[in-house]
Amino acid sequence: MKDEVELSAGGIPLSLRPVFQEYDFGTLDAERNRDLVIERTLNYGDRREARWLFERYGTGAVAEWIRQRGASQLTRRRFNCWQSLLDIRDFRRPRFWRQTAWPH
């Protein structure tokens, strides 16, 4: 089937290997390293890998990750994309998003 992804021993698509370049890919596990896998897949994954992500963890769990961590761990562009696609309106804003008035 065209949409099937080949998985590593840890259950992560082999096609995502390049986005984990600073890790020993063979030791990563889809459950143990869940937050890292979600972050990298949402930031750098293609449609097939995103489909795998939502099948693996469920839409609710991925949406909750975006609510809690997405604004600080995803690129602004990717965060806005996923926020819009999943209709996420309430999310944790990182401190660096706080607006401060120009003091002068």
N, C-alpha and C positions, 0 to 999 in steps of 0.2 A: 504494500500500500504506500502511496506517495507521502502521506503525512506521518508515517511511523518514524520515530527517532531511535537511533541506536544509543543505548545507555551504557554508562561506565558501570563498574562493579558497585559503586556507591549510588547508582540510580540516577545519575545526572547525564543529560544528553552530551554525547561526545563532541557534538558541534559547538558546545559552549566552552570547550577546553581553552581556547585562546583568551577568554575573558577572566580566566583564573590563573594567569601566567605567574603570579607571585606565590602560588600555592602548589603543593604536590597534588596534582589533580587525582592521582590514583588513590589518595587517602581521604578525599572529600566524600561526604555522605549526604544524600538528599535530606535526611531527617536531622542528623546531628548538626549539619551546617545550614539549616533551613533559612535563616535570615540572610545569610550571604548568598545563597542560591537564588532566593527571591529577588534580592537587590540587583544582582548581576543580570539575571534574566530580564527583569523589567527595564533595566537601563540599556542592555546591549542585545537582547534576544530578538530573533525574527518571529514571524507569525507562528511558524511551526513550534518553536521553542516556547513561545508564550502559551500556545494551546496546551502543550505538555505541562507547563507550570500550573495552569488553572485546573487541569485534570488531576494533577498530582496533589495539590493542596486545597483545591476548592475555591470558588469565587469569593466566598465569605472570608476565608482566612487571608487570601491575598488582599482583598479590600481592607481588611482590618490592619494588615501590615502597612498598607499605603496610608491609612489614617494616622497610625502611630509613628511611623518612621519615614514615610515617603518624602515628605517635604525636606527633610534634612539629608537623606541618603540617595535620592534620585536627582538627576539633573533637573533643572527647572522645567525644561522642555518636556522631558519624559513624565515628570510628576504631573504637569498640566494635562498631558495627553491621557494618562491613566485616570486622573481625577475626573476628567470629562467623560471618558468612556464608561466608567463605573458609577458616574453620578455621585461622587463623593463631595459633600459640601462641608462636613465637619471634619477637621483634621488638626493635628497638633502642629502648631507653627513653631519653628525653631527660633531661638533668641535673636539670631542675626537677621530675622525678617522684621523685627520690631522697628517701627519707624521712629526716628528721633528728629526733633525739630532742629534746624540749623541754629546754633547758639548765638550767632552774630547778627 
